[in-house]
Amino acid sequence: MNQKQTTQNQPEMASLLLGAGFALASLIILPAVAQRVGLGSAVTIALRGALMRASNRF
């Protein structure tokens, strides 16, 4: 693999990792934190939706 192919793959990998991070946060971390803090289910669902939309942008 030459240098040009490596630099072209780096933005794709960064986007993939960022999207996966948002998905992980919305599915696992957010509900756990919301339960610990005492947020209602409607707020948790709204935050989860916002994170999933953000993950689709990348």
PyMOL CGO cylinders between C-alpha atoms (Angstrom):
from pymol import cmd
from pymol.cgo import CYLINDER

trace = [
    CYLINDER, 0.00, 0.00, 0.00, 1.50, 3.33, -0.96, 0.3, 1, 1, 1, 1, 1, 1,
    CYLINDER, 1.50, 3.33, -0.96, 1.30, 6.65, 0.90, 0.3, 1, 1, 1, 1, 1, 1,
    CYLINDER, 1.30, 6.65, 0.90, -1.58, 8.01, -1.22, 0.3, 1, 1, 1, 1, 1, 1,
    CYLINDER, -1.58, 8.01, -1.22, -3.83, 5.04, -0.45, 0.3, 1, 1, 1, 1, 1, 1,
    CYLINDER, -3.83, 5.04, -0.45, -3.01, 5.28, 3.25, 0.3, 1, 1, 1, 1, 1, 1,
    CYLINDER, -3.01, 5.28, 3.25, -3.94, 8.96, 3.47, 0.3, 1, 1, 1, 1, 1, 1,
    CYLINDER, -3.94, 8.96, 3.47, -7.17, 8.33, 1.58, 0.3, 1, 1, 1, 1, 1, 1,
    CYLINDER, -7.17, 8.33, 1.58, -8.17, 5.62, 4.06, 0.3, 1, 1, 1, 1, 1, 1,
    CYLINDER, -8.17, 5.62, 4.06, -7.44, 7.69, 7.17, 0.3, 1, 1, 1, 1, 1, 1,
    CYLINDER, -7.44, 7.69, 7.17, -10.50, 10.00, 6.89, 0.3, 1, 1, 1, 1, 1, 1,
    CYLINDER, -10.50, 10.00, 6.89, -12.72, 6.98, 6.27, 0.3, 1, 1, 1, 1, 1, 1,
    CYLINDER, -12.72, 6.98, 6.27, -11.33, 5.20, 9.32, 0.3, 1, 1, 1, 1, 1, 1,
    CYLINDER, -11.33, 5.20, 9.32, -11.75, 8.30, 11.47, 0.3, 1, 1, 1, 1, 1, 1,
    CYLINDER, -11.75, 8.30, 11.47, -15.36, 8.67, 10.35, 0.3, 1, 1, 1, 1, 1, 1,
    CYLINDER, -15.36, 8.67, 10.35, -16.01, 5.00, 11.03, 0.3, 1, 1, 1, 1, 1, 1,
    CYLINDER, -16.01, 5.00, 11.03, -14.54, 5.20, 14.52, 0.3, 1, 1, 1, 1, 1, 1,
    CYLINDER, -14.54, 5.20, 14.52, -16.43, 8.40, 15.32, 0.3, 1, 1, 1, 1, 1, 1,
    CYLINDER, -16.43, 8.40, 15.32, -19.72, 6.93, 14.14, 0.3, 1, 1, 1, 1, 1, 1,
    CYLINDER, -19.72, 6.93, 14.14, -19.10, 3.75, 16.12, 0.3, 1, 1, 1, 1, 1, 1,
    CYLINDER, -19.10, 3.75, 16.12, -18.28, 5.83, 19.19, 0.3, 1, 1, 1, 1, 1, 1,
    CYLINDER, -18.28, 5.83, 19.19, -21.55, 7.75, 18.89, 0.3, 1, 1, 1, 1, 1, 1,
    CYLINDER, -21.55, 7.75, 18.89, -23.48, 4.50, 18.45, 0.3, 1, 1, 1, 1, 1, 1,
    CYLINDER, -23.48, 4.50, 18.45, -21.80, 2.97, 21.49, 0.3, 1, 1, 1, 1, 1, 1,
    CYLINDER, -21.80, 2.97, 21.49, -22.52, 6.07, 23.53, 0.3, 1, 1, 1, 1, 1, 1,
    CYLINDER, -22.52, 6.07, 23.53, -26.18, 6.14, 22.53, 0.3, 1, 1, 1, 1, 1, 1,
    CYLINDER, -26.18, 6.14, 22.53, -26.82, 2.44, 23.11, 0.3, 1, 1, 1, 1, 1, 1,
    CYLINDER, -26.82, 2.44, 23.11, -24.80, 1.71, 26.25, 0.3, 1, 1, 1, 1, 1, 1,
    CYLINDER, -24.80, 1.71, 26.25, -23.27, 4.72, 27.95, 0.3, 1, 1, 1, 1, 1, 1,
    CYLINDER, -23.27, 4.72, 27.95, -26.16, 7.19, 27.68, 0.3, 1, 1, 1, 1, 1, 1,
    CYLINDER, -26.16, 7.19, 27.68, -28.83, 4.93, 29.24, 0.3, 1, 1, 1, 1, 1, 1,
    CYLINDER, -28.83, 4.93, 29.24, -26.50, 3.99, 32.09, 0.3, 1, 1, 1, 1, 1, 1,
    CYLINDER, -26.50, 3.99, 32.09, -25.68, 7.63, 32.86, 0.3, 1, 1, 1, 1, 1, 1,
    CYLINDER, -25.68, 7.63, 32.86, -29.31, 8.68, 32.48, 0.3, 1, 1, 1, 1, 1, 1,
    CYLINDER, -29.31, 8.68, 32.48, -30.43, 6.02, 34.94, 0.3, 1, 1, 1, 1, 1, 1,
    CYLINDER, -30.43, 6.02, 34.94, -27.72, 7.01, 37.38, 0.3, 1, 1, 1, 1, 1, 1,
    CYLINDER, -27.72, 7.01, 37.38, -28.60, 10.72, 37.16, 0.3, 1, 1, 1, 1, 1, 1,
    CYLINDER, -28.60, 10.72, 37.16, -32.33, 10.05, 37.18, 0.3, 1, 1, 1, 1, 1, 1,
    CYLINDER, -32.33, 10.05, 37.18, -33.35, 11.39, 33.78, 0.3, 1, 1, 1, 1, 1, 1,
    CYLINDER, -33.35, 11.39, 33.78, -36.75, 10.40, 32.48, 0.3, 1, 1, 1, 1, 1, 1,
    CYLINDER, -36.75, 10.40, 32.48, -37.15, 7.92, 29.67, 0.3, 1, 1, 1, 1, 1, 1,
    CYLINDER, -37.15, 7.92, 29.67, -38.41, 10.59, 27.23, 0.3, 1, 1, 1, 1, 1, 1,
    CYLINDER, -38.41, 10.59, 27.23, -35.26, 12.67, 27.73, 0.3, 1, 1, 1, 1, 1, 1,
    CYLINDER, -35.26, 12.67, 27.73, -33.08, 9.59, 27.37, 0.3, 1, 1, 1, 1, 1, 1,
    CYLINDER, -33.08, 9.59, 27.37, -34.80, 8.61, 24.13, 0.3, 1, 1, 1, 1, 1, 1,
    CYLINDER, -34.80, 8.61, 24.13, -34.42, 12.16, 22.77, 0.3, 1, 1, 1, 1, 1, 1,
    CYLINDER, -34.42, 12.16, 22.77, -30.71, 12.19, 23.62, 0.3, 1, 1, 1, 1, 1, 1,
    CYLINDER, -30.71, 12.19, 23.62, -30.27, 8.76, 22.07, 0.3, 1, 1, 1, 1, 1, 1,
    CYLINDER, -30.27, 8.76, 22.07, -31.95, 9.96, 18.87, 0.3, 1, 1, 1, 1, 1, 1,
    CYLINDER, -31.95, 9.96, 18.87, -29.70, 13.01, 18.73, 0.3, 1, 1, 1, 1, 1, 1,
    CYLINDER, -29.70, 13.01, 18.73, -26.58, 10.88, 19.12, 0.3, 1, 1, 1, 1, 1, 1,
    CYLINDER, -26.58, 10.88, 19.12, -27.72, 8.43, 16.45, 0.3, 1, 1, 1, 1, 1, 1,
    CYLINDER, -27.72, 8.43, 16.45, -28.39, 11.31, 14.02, 0.3, 1, 1, 1, 1, 1, 1,
    CYLINDER, -28.39, 11.31, 14.02, -24.93, 12.67, 14.79, 0.3, 1, 1, 1, 1, 1, 1,
    CYLINDER, -24.93, 12.67, 14.79, -23.37, 9.27, 14.10, 0.3, 1, 1, 1, 1, 1, 1,
    CYLINDER, -23.37, 9.27, 14.10, -25.08, 9.12, 10.69, 0.3, 1, 1, 1, 1, 1, 1,
    CYLINDER, -25.08, 9.12, 10.69, -23.57, 12.45, 9.66, 0.3, 1, 1, 1, 1, 1, 1,
    CYLINDER, -23.57, 12.45, 9.66, -20.03, 11.09, 9.76, 0.3, 1, 1, 1, 1, 1, 1,
]
cmd.load_cgo(trace, "trace")
